[in-house]
């Protein structure tokens, strides 16, 4: 899963998810596939992981997916839509991600 996120292989990521791999598994360095997909700018893999339970609040140290997504509007906008869809009454999701 981490390789697919790093290399942008959407088909491999989809097959891994279908086979039951977790979108929240941590690498040795503590990074999740979601964070890796943002860092490597693989938007399609990022969107797929979000839709399959990728948790943007899982952090590596003090930086979670929200932190990394702020560097790219496309990722940030997608993340905002995902959080709004999951909790339409929560307007302070970015603040909560740092708790």
C-alpha positions as CSV (number, residue, x, y, z in Angstrom):
1,X,0.0,0.0,0.0
2,X,2.8,2.4,0.9
3,X,4.5,1.7,-2.4
4,X,1.3,2.4,-4.4
5,X,0.9,5.7,-2.5
6,X,4.5,6.7,-3.1
7,X,4.5,5.7,-6.8
8,X,1.0,6.8,-7.6
9,X,-0.3,3.3,-8.7
10,X,-4.0,3.7,-8.4
11,X,-4.7,0.2,-9.6
12,X,-2.4,-1.4,-7.1
13,X,-3.8,0.7,-4.2
14,X,-7.4,-0.3,-5.2
15,X,-6.4,-4.0,-5.3
16,X,-4.6,-3.7,-2.0
17,X,-7.8,-2.2,-0.4
18,X,-9.9,-4.9,-2.0
19,X,-7.6,-7.5,-0.5
20,X,-8.2,-6.0,3.0
21,X,-5.1,-3.9,3.5
22,X,-5.6,-1.0,5.8
23,X,-5.4,2.6,4.4
24,X,-4.1,3.6,7.8
25,X,-1.2,1.2,8.1
26,X,2.0,2.9,9.3
27,X,5.4,2.6,7.7
28,X,8.5,2.1,9.8
29,X,8.8,5.9,9.8
30,X,5.2,6.2,11.0
31,X,3.7,7.6,7.7
32,X,0.4,6.4,6.4
33,X,-0.4,5.8,2.8
34,X,-2.6,8.9,2.9
35,X,0.3,11.1,4.0
36,X,2.6,9.5,1.5
37,X,0.2,10.1,-1.3
38,X,0.0,13.8,-0.4
39,X,3.7,14.2,-0.1
40,X,4.2,12.6,-3.5
41,X,1.3,14.5,-5.1
42,X,-0.7,11.5,-6.2
43,X,-4.2,12.9,-6.0
44,X,-6.1,9.9,-7.3
45,X,-4.6,7.6,-4.8
46,X,-5.2,10.2,-2.1
47,X,-8.9,10.4,-3.0
48,X,-9.2,6.6,-3.1
49,X,-7.7,6.2,0.3
50,X,-10.0,8.9,1.8
51,X,-13.0,7.1,0.4
52,X,-11.8,3.8,1.9
53,X,-11.3,5.0,5.4
54,X,-8.0,6.8,5.3
55,X,-7.8,8.8,8.5
56,X,-6.4,12.3,7.8
57,X,-6.0,12.9,11.6
58,X,-3.2,10.2,12.0
59,X,0.0,12.2,12.5
60,X,3.7,11.6,12.1
61,X,5.1,13.5,15.0
62,X,3.0,16.7,15.1
63,X,2.1,16.8,11.4
64,X,-1.0,15.1,10.1
65,X,-2.5,15.0,6.6
66,X,-4.1,18.4,7.1
67,X,-0.6,19.9,7.5
68,X,0.7,18.4,4.3
69,X,-2.4,19.1,2.3
70,X,-2.1,22.9,3.0
71,X,0.8,23.0,0.5
72,X,-1.5,22.0,-2.4
73,X,-4.9,23.5,-3.0
74,X,-6.2,20.5,-4.9
75,X,-5.5,18.2,-1.9
76,X,-6.7,20.7,0.6
77,X,-10.0,21.3,-1.2
78,X,-10.6,17.5,-1.5
79,X,-9.8,17.0,2.2
80,X,-12.2,19.8,3.2
81,X,-15.0,18.1,1.1
82,X,-14.2,14.8,2.7
83,X,-14.4,16.2,6.3
84,X,-17.6,18.2,5.5
85,X,-19.2,15.1,4.0
86,X,-18.3,13.1,7.1
87,X,-19.5,15.7,9.5
88,X,-21.5,18.5,7.9
89,X,-22.0,20.3,11.2
90,X,-18.3,20.6,11.9
91,X,-16.9,23.9,10.6
92,X,-13.8,23.8,12.7
93,X,-12.3,20.5,11.4
94,X,-8.8,21.9,10.8
95,X,-8.6,23.1,14.4
96,X,-9.7,19.6,15.6
97,X,-7.0,17.9,13.5
98,X,-4.3,19.3,15.8
99,X,-5.8,18.1,19.1
